Amino acid sequence: MLENLKRIRQPVTWAVLVIICVSLVLGVVRLTQLVFWEKTQVFAAFQEIGQSIMNLSLVLALVALVCTCLFIPPATRRAITLAKLSAWVVGIGTLLQLICLALGLAASANAFGVIMEILGGLLDVSLKAVAAGVLWVLVRGVKSGRLDLAPAVPPAVAAPEAKAQPLWRADQATGTAWRSARDAASGARPDAGAVLEEPEAELPSAPERTWRPRPREGGQK
């Protein structure tokens, strides 16, 4: 299951980033619609858009996903590019929300409403600004080498099986000899200076003498 999560972390990060971008575009479109088509007061339109232009939960999830792509081995191929785009998107969204909230303060009816708008808006914008700052720190740190990117693990390749080489070859043992048949069978190295002993030439055997009775004189035996 952990391997499956590692495989889908980059597509999920791209999906969250696209959702945040779409929410920013829809926020601008909604602002235009409120001002020009619905004839809403300008400051009231900015106040409404500033409260919903970028979701804080999605921003925090994006930061966590970018960290997994960068620092959990193996690092994804587009991890640095993804971190840089996320930093730009979150930074631009935070700036737009800050502008909308600042202009929307004029639409508050009383001082208490202004204070609540300031407190709520500043907390939300501050958290998003911190998230954008963290993303930029990650990008700069990885590019400068101060932060170590997780190594990309190559796919494991099975090593080819080494063929067993014979311990003894007749052509390599030319002109050499072993001390005994046991050394030759065990694969011991032959003596380089040894000379094969020639078998001793067999001496011719003396002819066998057959005993015969000596004939007596006069033809008697």
Buried (B, 14 or more C-beta within 10 A) or exposed (E): EEEEEBEEBBEBBBEBBEBBBEBBEEBEEBBEEBBEEEEBEBBBBBBBBBBEBBBBEBBBBBBEBBBBBBBBEEBBEBBBEBBBBBBBBBBBBBBBBBBBBBBBBEBBEEEEEBEEBBEEBEEBBEBBBBBBBBBBEBBEBBEEEEBEBBEEEEEEEEEEEEEEEEEBEEEEEEEBBBEEEEBBEEEBEBEEEEEEEEEEEEEEEEEEEEEEEEEEEEEEE
